[in-house]
Amino acid sequence: MLLLIIGGELNQLTAASLVIFDVNGKKVMHLGTISINKVEIQQKKLSKGSYFYQVRENSQLISQGKFVIQ
């Protein structure tokens, strides 16, 4: 498992979703309804490489960032 710690305060979110993209901008994973800033991701579902993520609630961008799978 990969523990992704997302910057910002997510404690008050109720219907946020996490979307992960590869370096080409292709959506590779979508996790619905997150409300805390620590998300466990099954690392075996992602190949080695760089990824970008966005956290959105009601179409509003709450947080974004990147991480690397080695």
MODELLER restraints for C-alpha pairs under 7 A, 6 or more apart:
rsr = mdl.restraints
at = mdl.atoms
rsr.add(forms.Gaussian(group=physical.xy_distance, feature=features.Distance(at['CA:1:A'], at['CA:40:A']), mean=6.28, stdev=0.5))
rsr.add(forms.Gaussian(group=physical.xy_distance, feature=features.Distance(at['CA:1:A'], at['CA:41:A']), mean=5.73, stdev=0.5))
rsr.add(forms.Gaussian(group=physical.xy_distance, feature=features.Distance(at['CA:1:A'], at['CA:42:A']), mean=4.89, stdev=0.5))
rsr.add(forms.Gaussian(group=physical.xy_distance, feature=features.Distance(at['CA:1:A'], at['CA:43:A']), mean=5.32, stdev=0.5))
rsr.add(forms.Gaussian(group=physical.xy_distance, feature=features.Distance(at['CA:2:A'], at['CA:40:A']), mean=5.60, stdev=0.5))
rsr.add(forms.Gaussian(group=physical.xy_distance, feature=features.Distance(at['CA:2:A'], at['CA:41:A']), mean=5.08, stdev=0.5))
rsr.add(forms.Gaussian(group=physical.xy_distance, feature=features.Distance(at['CA:2:A'], at['CA:42:A']), mean=6.23, stdev=0.5))
rsr.add(forms.Gaussian(group=physical.xy_distance, feature=features.Distance(at['CA:2:A'], at['CA:43:A']), mean=5.50, stdev=0.5))
rsr.add(forms.Gaussian(group=physical.xy_distance, feature=features.Distance(at['CA:3:A'], at['CA:38:A']), mean=6.61, stdev=0.5))
rsr.add(forms.Gaussian(group=physical.xy_distance, feature=features.Distance(at['CA:3:A'], at['CA:39:A']), mean=5.77, stdev=0.5))
rsr.add(forms.Gaussian(group=physical.xy_distance, feature=features.Distance(at['CA:3:A'], at['CA:40:A']), mean=4.61, stdev=0.5))
rsr.add(forms.Gaussian(group=physical.xy_distance, feature=features.Distance(at['CA:3:A'], at['CA:41:A']), mean=6.34, stdev=0.5))
rsr.add(forms.Gaussian(group=physical.xy_distance, feature=features.Distance(at['CA:4:A'], at['CA:38:A']), mean=5.73, stdev=0.5))
rsr.add(forms.Gaussian(group=physical.xy_distance, feature=features.Distance(at['CA:4:A'], at['CA:39:A']), mean=5.20, stdev=0.5))
rsr.add(forms.Gaussian(group=physical.xy_distance, feature=features.Distance(at['CA:4:A'], at['CA:40:A']), mean=6.20, stdev=0.5))
rsr.add(forms.Gaussian(group=physical.xy_distance, feature=features.Distance(at['CA:5:A'], at['CA:37:A']), mean=5.59, stdev=0.5))
rsr.add(forms.Gaussian(group=physical.xy_distance, feature=features.Distance(at['CA:5:A'], at['CA:38:A']), mean=4.57, stdev=0.5))
rsr.add(forms.Gaussian(group=physical.xy_distance, feature=features.Distance(at['CA:5:A'], at['CA:39:A']), mean=6.49, stdev=0.5))
rsr.add(forms.Gaussian(group=physical.xy_distance, feature=features.Distance(at['CA:6:A'], at['CA:37:A']), mean=4.85, stdev=0.5))
rsr.add(forms.Gaussian(group=physical.xy_distance, feature=features.Distance(at['CA:6:A'], at['CA:38:A']), mean=6.28, stdev=0.5))
rsr.add(forms.Gaussian(group=physical.xy_distance, feature=features.Distance(at['CA:7:A'], at['CA:37:A']), mean=6.87, stdev=0.5))
rsr.add(forms.Gaussian(group=physical.xy_distance, feature=features.Distance(at['CA:7:A'], at['CA:63:A']), mean=6.72, stdev=0.5))
rsr.add(forms.Gaussian(group=physical.xy_distance, feature=features.Distance(at['CA:8:A'], at['CA:63:A']), mean=6.79, stdev=0.5))
rsr.add(forms.Gaussian(group=physical.xy_distance, feature=features.Distance(at['CA:10:A'], at['CA:35:A']), mean=5.70, stdev=0.5))
rsr.add(forms.Gaussian(group=physical.xy_distance, feature=features.Distance(at['CA:10:A'], at['CA:36:A']), mean=5.20, stdev=0.5))
rsr.add(forms.Gaussian(group=physical.xy_distance, feature=features.Distance(at['CA:10:A'], at['CA:37:A']), mean=5.66, stdev=0.5))
rsr.add(forms.Gaussian(group=physical.xy_distance, feature=features.Distance(at['CA:11:A'], at['CA:35:A']), mean=5.74, stdev=0.5))
rsr.add(forms.Gaussian(group=physical.xy_distance, feature=features.Distance(at['CA:11:A'], at['CA:36:A']), mean=5.37, stdev=0.5))
rsr.add(forms.Gaussian(group=physical.xy_distance, feature=features.Distance(at['CA:13:A'], at['CA:35:A']), mean=5.26, stdev=0.5))
rsr.add(forms.Gaussian(group=physical.xy_distance, feature=features.Distance(at['CA:14:A'], at['CA:35:A']), mean=5.93, stdev=0.5))
rsr.add(forms.Gaussian(group=physical.xy_distance, feature=features.Distance(at['CA:15:A'], at['CA:33:A']), mean=4.86, stdev=0.5))
rsr.add(forms.Gaussian(group=physical.xy_distance, feature=features.Distance(at['CA:15:A'], at['CA:34:A']), mean=6.66, stdev=0.5))
rsr.add(forms.Gaussian(group=physical.xy_distance, feature=features.Distance(at['CA:15:A'], at['CA:57:A']), mean=5.94, stdev=0.5))
rsr.add(forms.Gaussian(group=physical.xy_distance, feature=features.Distance(at['CA:16:A'], at['CA:32:A']), mean=6.74, stdev=0.5))
rsr.add(forms.Gaussian(group=physical.xy_distance, feature=features.Distance(at['CA:16:A'], at['CA:33:A']), mean=5.03, stdev=0.5))
rsr.add(forms.Gaussian(group=physical.xy_distance, feature=features.Distance(at['CA:16:A'], at['CA:34:A']), mean=5.34, stdev=0.5))
rsr.add(forms.Gaussian(group=physical.xy_distance, feature=features.Distance(at['CA:16:A'], at['CA:35:A']), mean=6.54, stdev=0.5))
rsr.add(forms.Gaussian(group=physical.xy_distance, feature=features.Distance(at['CA:16:A'], at['CA:55:A']), mean=6.46, stdev=0.5))
rsr.add(forms.Gaussian(group=physical.xy_distance, feature=features.Distance(at['CA:16:A'], at['CA:56:A']), mean=5.35, stdev=0.5))
rsr.add(forms.Gaussian(group=physical.xy_distance, feature=features.Distance(at['CA:16:A'], at['CA:57:A']), mean=4.26, stdev=0.5))
rsr.add(forms.Gaussian(group=physical.xy_distance, feature=features.Distance(at['CA:17:A'], at['CA:31:A']), mean=5.73, stdev=0.5))
rsr.add(forms.Gaussian(group=physical.xy_distance, feature=features.Distance(at['CA:17:A'], at['CA:32:A']), mean=4.36, stdev=0.5))
rsr.add(forms.Gaussian(group=physical.xy_distance, feature=features.Distance(at['CA:17:A'], at['CA:33:A']), mean=5.09, stdev=0.5))
rsr.add(forms.Gaussian(group=physical.xy_distance, feature=features.Distance(at['CA:17:A'], at['CA:34:A']), mean=5.77, stdev=0.5))
rsr.add(forms.Gaussian(group=physical.xy_distance, feature=features.Distance(at['CA:17:A'], at['CA:55:A']), mean=5.55, stdev=0.5))
rsr.add(forms.Gaussian(group=physical.xy_distance, feature=features.Distance(at['CA:17:A'], at['CA:56:A']), mean=5.47, stdev=0.5))
rsr.add(forms.Gaussian(group=physical.xy_distance, feature=features.Distance(at['CA:17:A'], at['CA:57:A']), mean=6.44, stdev=0.5))
rsr.add(forms.Gaussian(group=physical.xy_distance, feature=features.Distance(at['CA:18:A'], at['CA:30:A']), mean=5.79, stdev=0.5))
rsr.add(forms.Gaussian(group=physical.xy_distance, feature=features.Distance(at['CA:18:A'], at['CA:31:A']), mean=5.03, stdev=0.5))
rsr.add(forms.Gaussian(group=physical.xy_distance, feature=features.Distance(at['CA:18:A'], at['CA:32:A']), mean=6.30, stdev=0.5))
rsr.add(forms.Gaussian(group=physical.xy_distance, feature=features.Distance(at['CA:18:A'], at['CA:53:A']), mean=6.82, stdev=0.5))
rsr.add(forms.Gaussian(group=physical.xy_distance, feature=features.Distance(at['CA:18:A'], at['CA:54:A']), mean=5.75, stdev=0.5))
rsr.add(forms.Gaussian(group=physical.xy_distance, feature=features.Distance(at['CA:18:A'], at['CA:55:A']), mean=4.60, stdev=0.5))
rsr.add(forms.Gaussian(group=physical.xy_distance, feature=features.Distance(at['CA:18:A'], at['CA:56:A']), mean=6.72, stdev=0.5))
rsr.add(forms.Gaussian(group=physical.xy_distance, feature=features.Distance(at['CA:19:A'], at['CA:27:A']), mean=6.98, stdev=0.5))
rsr.add(forms.Gaussian(group=physical.xy_distance, feature=features.Distance(at['CA:19:A'], at['CA:29:A']), mean=5.82, stdev=0.5))
rsr.add(forms.Gaussian(group=physical.xy_distance, feature=features.Distance(at['CA:19:A'], at['CA:30:A']), mean=4.50, stdev=0.5))
rsr.add(forms.Gaussian(group=physical.xy_distance, feature=features.Distance(at['CA:19:A'], at['CA:31:A']), mean=6.34, stdev=0.5))
rsr.add(forms.Gaussian(group=physical.xy_distance, feature=features.Distance(at['CA:19:A'], at['CA:53:A']), mean=5.54, stdev=0.5))
rsr.add(forms.Gaussian(group=physical.xy_distance, feature=features.Distance(at['CA:19:A'], at['CA:54:A']), mean=5.37, stdev=0.5))
rsr.add(forms.Gaussian(group=physical.xy_distance, feature=features.Distance(at['CA:19:A'], at['CA:55:A']), mean=6.55, stdev=0.5))
rsr.add(forms.Gaussian(group=physical.xy_distance, feature=features.Distance(at['CA:20:A'], at['CA:27:A']), mean=5.87, stdev=0.5))
rsr.add(forms.Gaussian(group=physical.xy_distance, feature=features.Distance(at['CA:20:A'], at['CA:28:A']), mean=5.77, stdev=0.5))
rsr.add(forms.Gaussian(group=physical.xy_distance, feature=features.Distance(at['CA:20:A'], at['CA:29:A']), mean=5.08, stdev=0.5))
rsr.add(forms.Gaussian(group=physical.xy_distance, feature=features.Distance(at['CA:20:A'], at['CA:30:A']), mean=6.36, stdev=0.5))
rsr.add(forms.Gaussian(group=physical.xy_distance, feature=features.Distance(at['CA:20:A'], at['CA:51:A']), mean=6.68, stdev=0.5))
rsr.add(forms.Gaussian(group=physical.xy_distance, feature=features.Distance(at['CA:20:A'], at['CA:52:A']), mean=5.71, stdev=0.5))
rsr.add(forms.Gaussian(group=physical.xy_distance, feature=features.Distance(at['CA:20:A'], at['CA:53:A']), mean=4.39, stdev=0.5))
rsr.add(forms.Gaussian(group=physical.xy_distance, feature=features.Distance(at['CA:20:A'], at['CA:54:A']), mean=6.66, stdev=0.5))
rsr.add(forms.Gaussian(group=physical.xy_distance, feature=features.Distance(at['CA:21:A'], at['CA:27:A']), mean=4.37, stdev=0.5))
rsr.add(forms.Gaussian(group=physical.xy_distance, feature=features.Distance(at['CA:21:A'], at['CA:28:A']), mean=5.41, stdev=0.5))
rsr.add(forms.Gaussian(group=physical.xy_distance, feature=features.Distance(at['CA:21:A'], at['CA:51:A']), mean=5.67, stdev=0.5))
rsr.add(forms.Gaussian(group=physical.xy_distance, feature=features.Distance(at['CA:21:A'], at['CA:52:A']), mean=5.18, stdev=0.5))
rsr.add(forms.Gaussian(group=physical.xy_distance, feature=features.Distance(at['CA:21:A'], at['CA:53:A']), mean=6.13, stdev=0.5))
rsr.add(forms.Gaussian(group=physical.xy_distance, feature=features.Distance(at['CA:22:A'], at['CA:28:A']), mean=6.56, stdev=0.5))
rsr.add(forms.Gaussian(group=physical.xy_distance, feature=features.Distance(at['CA:22:A'], at['CA:50:A']), mean=6.58, stdev=0.5))
rsr.add(forms.Gaussian(group=physical.xy_distance, feature=features.Distance(at['CA:22:A'], at['CA:51:A']), mean=4.73, stdev=0.5))
rsr.add(forms.Gaussian(group=physical.xy_distance, feature=features.Distance(at['CA:22:A'], at['CA:52:A']), mean=6.38, stdev=0.5))
rsr.add(forms.Gaussian(group=physical.xy_distance, feature=features.Distance(at['CA:23:A'], at['CA:50:A']), mean=6.16, stdev=0.5))
rsr.add(forms.Gaussian(group=physical.xy_distance, feature=features.Distance(at['CA:23:A'], at['CA:51:A']), mean=5.88, stdev=0.5))
rsr.add(forms.Gaussian(group=physical.xy_distance, feature=features.Distance(at['CA:48:A'], at['CA:69:A']), mean=4.78, stdev=0.5))
rsr.add(forms.Gaussian(group=physical.xy_distance, feature=features.Distance(at['CA:48:A'], at['CA:70:A']), mean=5.23, stdev=0.5))
rsr.add(forms.Gaussian(group=physical.xy_distance, feature=features.Distance(at['CA:49:A'], at['CA:68:A']), mean=5.60, stdev=0.5))
rsr.add(forms.Gaussian(group=physical.xy_distance, feature=features.Distance(at['CA:49:A'], at['CA:69:A']), mean=5.21, stdev=0.5))
rsr.add(forms.Gaussian(group=physical.xy_distance, feature=features.Distance(at['CA:49:A'], at['CA:70:A']), mean=6.54, stdev=0.5))
rsr.add(forms.Gaussian(group=physical.xy_distance, feature=features.Distance(at['CA:50:A'], at['CA:67:A']), mean=5.90, stdev=0.5))
rsr.add(forms.Gaussian(group=physical.xy_distance, feature=features.Distance(at['CA:50:A'], at['CA:68:A']), mean=4.40, stdev=0.5))
rsr.add(forms.Gaussian(group=physical.xy_distance, feature=features.Distance(at['CA:50:A'], at['CA:69:A']), mean=6.39, stdev=0.5))
rsr.add(forms.Gaussian(group=physical.xy_distance, feature=features.Distance(at['CA:51:A'], at['CA:66:A']), mean=5.50, stdev=0.5))
rsr.add(forms.Gaussian(group=physical.xy_distance, feature=features.Distance(at['CA:51:A'], at['CA:67:A']), mean=5.42, stdev=0.5))
rsr.add(forms.Gaussian(group=physical.xy_distance, feature=features.Distance(at['CA:51:A'], at['CA:68:A']), mean=6.10, stdev=0.5))
rsr.add(forms.Gaussian(group=physical.xy_distance, feature=features.Distance(at['CA:52:A'], at['CA:65:A']), mean=5.68, stdev=0.5))
rsr.add(forms.Gaussian(group=physical.xy_distance, feature=features.Distance(at['CA:52:A'], at['CA:66:A']), mean=4.15, stdev=0.5))
rsr.add(forms.Gaussian(group=physical.xy_distance, feature=features.Distance(at['CA:52:A'], at['CA:67:A']), mean=6.43, stdev=0.5))
rsr.add(forms.Gaussian(group=physical.xy_distance, feature=features.Distance(at['CA:53:A'], at['CA:64:A']), mean=5.42, stdev=0.5))
rsr.add(forms.Gaussian(group=physical.xy_distance, feature=features.Distance(at['CA:53:A'], at['CA:65:A']), mean=5.46, stdev=0.5))
rsr.add(forms.Gaussian(group=physical.xy_distance, feature=features.Distance(at['CA:53:A'], at['CA:66:A']), mean=5.96, stdev=0.5))
rsr.add(forms.Gaussian(group=physical.xy_distance, feature=features.Distance(at['CA:54:A'], at['CA:61:A']), mean=6.99, stdev=0.5))
rsr.add(forms.Gaussian(group=physical.xy_distance, feature=features.Distance(at['CA:54:A'], at['CA:63:A']), mean=5.81, stdev=0.5))
rsr.add(forms.Gaussian(group=physical.xy_distance, feature=features.Distance(at['CA:54:A'], at['CA:64:A']), mean=4.34, stdev=0.5))
rsr.add(forms.Gaussian(group=physical.xy_distance, feature=features.Distance(at['CA:54:A'], at['CA:65:A']), mean=6.81, stdev=0.5))
rsr.add(forms.Gaussian(group=physical.xy_distance, feature=features.Distance(at['CA:55:A'], at['CA:61:A']), mean=6.09, stdev=0.5))
rsr.add(forms.Gaussian(group=physical.xy_distance, feature=features.Distance(at['CA:55:A'], at['CA:62:A']), mean=5.43, stdev=0.5))
rsr.add(forms.Gaussian(group=physical.xy_distance, feature=features.Distance(at['CA:55:A'], at['CA:63:A']), mean=5.08, stdev=0.5))
rsr.add(forms.Gaussian(group=physical.xy_distance, feature=features.Distance(at['CA:55:A'], at['CA:64:A']), mean=6.17, stdev=0.5))
rsr.add(forms.Gaussian(group=physical.xy_distance, feature=features.Distance(at['CA:56:A'], at['CA:62:A']), mean=5.31, stdev=0.5))
